[in-house]
Amino acid sequence: MLASDDDILGQAEVWRRAGKGVAVATVVETWGSAPRPTGSHLVIDDEGHFLGSVSGGCVEGEVVTEAMDVISDGKPRVLEFGVADETAWRVGLSCGGRIRVYVERVD
């Protein structure tokens, strides 16, 4: 069972209070058959630990990798995955939909 949004965002706060670098990834748009709805969250710490989901598992690895860069450089990113996108096939988003994910560092 996935954690609730309160649990996910609460964990981000716990990590920040512990002095860790943290990023939050949020689904900001979906088209077609998307694995997770708009507003879904994934939080990532600077050691690569994460909680939540933005894609039902199909693109989480790529989002975690990008989030680590966001933690390092502080520059937010918008990631887009879709069935026609070669990256999406590589990371497993073959559900026929598209998602856009905003990744930002928590300061």
C-alpha positions, 0 to 999 in steps of 0.5 A, a space after each residue: 500500500 502506498 503511503 498517504 500524501 501526509 506521510 510522504 510530505 511528512 517524511 520530506 520534513 523529517 529528512 530536512 530536519 535531519 540535515 539531508 538534501 531533499 527533493 519533491 517530485 509532483 505529477 503536474 499533468 497527465 494525458 491518456 492512461 497515466 499510472 498516477 493522478 495529478 498531484 501524486 508525490 515522490 520524495 527523495 533524499 540525498 542518499 537516494 532513499 524515496 517514498 511515494 510514487 509518480 508513475 506506479 513504478 515505471 519511471 521512478 528510477 529516472 525521476 530519482 536520478 534527476 532528483 539527485 541532480 536537483 538536490 545538488 544544483 538546486 535547479 528545478 526540472 520538468 520531466 515528461 514521459 510518454 509512450 512516444 518518447 524513447 526515454 519512456 520506453 527505456 524506463 518502462 512507461 508503455 501504458 499509452 499515456 503521458 505524464 509531466 513531473 515537476 522536481 524541486 529541491 526542498 530548502 
